[in-house]
Amino acid sequence: MILVVILGVNEALDLTSVAEWHDRLMAVLTVLEREASHSSSIFVFGIPPIRSIDIFQRPLVFIADWSAVDLNVVSAPLNTFVPFSPGATLTPERHRTPAD
């Protein structure tokens, strides 16, 4: 079984400290490792640049981008870390707007 963990956009937006991120991530991984079968592989995807998510194209988004980079530095030493940097979304219908 392969488990893919994609977390962190909200934490980057909230400017969560790297210490708190580390604790939260380790708690999630501990539960997954305990509950998954021994043959399972767990992959942790990096937090994408926040500016690559259309609904977050706002002034000062670079601050959340810096936060995402800092949180990814904490995650990167995991031997199952997968950097994740998708291109910007081309279809605006894919995301909800603040009015939704």
C-alpha positions in Angstrom: 0.0 0.0 0.0 1.2 3.5 -0.8 0.1 6.4 1.4 0.5 9.9 0.0 0.5 12.8 2.6 -0.2 16.3 1.2 -0.4 18.8 4.0 0.8 22.3 4.9 -0.9 24.9 2.7 -3.0 26.2 5.6 0.0 26.1 7.9 2.0 28.1 5.5 -0.8 30.7 5.2 -1.1 30.8 9.0 2.7 31.3 9.3 2.9 28.2 11.6 6.3 28.0 13.3 8.7 25.3 12.1 8.8 23.8 15.5 5.0 23.4 15.6 5.0 22.1 12.0 7.6 19.5 12.9 5.6 18.3 15.9 2.3 18.1 13.9 3.9 16.3 11.0 5.6 13.8 13.2 2.3 13.2 15.0 0.6 12.4 11.7 3.4 10.2 10.5 3.5 8.3 13.8 -0.2 7.5 13.6 0.1 6.5 9.9 3.1 4.2 10.6 1.3 2.6 13.5 -2.0 2.0 11.7 -0.7 1.1 8.2 0.6 -2.3 7.3 4.3 -2.9 7.6 4.6 -3.2 3.8 3.2 0.3 3.3 5.2 3.2 2.0 4.5 6.7 3.1 5.4 9.6 0.9 5.2 13.2 2.1 4.7 15.8 -0.6 6.2 19.2 -0.2 4.1 22.3 0.2 3.7 23.9 -3.2 4.5 27.6 -3.7 1.4 29.4 -2.4 1.4 31.7 -5.4 0.9 28.7 -7.7 -2.6 28.3 -6.3 -4.9 30.8 -8.2 -7.2 31.7 -5.3 -4.2 32.9 -3.3 -2.9 35.4 -5.9 -3.0 38.3 -3.5 -0.6 41.0 -2.4 2.0 39.8 0.1 1.5 36.1 -1.0 5.3 35.9 -1.0 5.2 35.8 2.8 3.3 32.6 2.8 5.6 31.3 0.0 8.6 31.9 2.4 6.7 30.1 5.1 6.1 27.1 2.8 9.8 27.0 2.0 10.7 27.0 5.7 8.2 24.2 6.5 9.5 22.2 3.5 13.0 22.4 5.0 11.7 20.7 8.1 10.0 18.0 6.0 12.9 17.5 3.5 15.1 15.2 5.7 12.3 12.6 5.6 13.5 9.8 3.3 10.1 9.8 1.7 9.9 13.5 1.0 8.8 14.5 -2.5 9.3 18.1 -3.6 6.1 19.5 -5.1 5.9 22.5 -7.3 3.1 22.4 -9.8 2.5 25.1 -12.4 -0.3 27.6 -11.9 -3.8 26.3 -12.6 -5.1 27.0 -16.0 -8.8 26.6 -15.3 -10.3 29.0 -12.8 -13.4 26.8 -12.5 -11.3 24.3 -10.6 -11.2 26.3 -7.4 -13.9 27.9 -5.4 -13.9 31.6 -4.9 -14.3 33.4 -1.5 -18.0 34.0 -2.6 -18.7 30.2 -2.8 
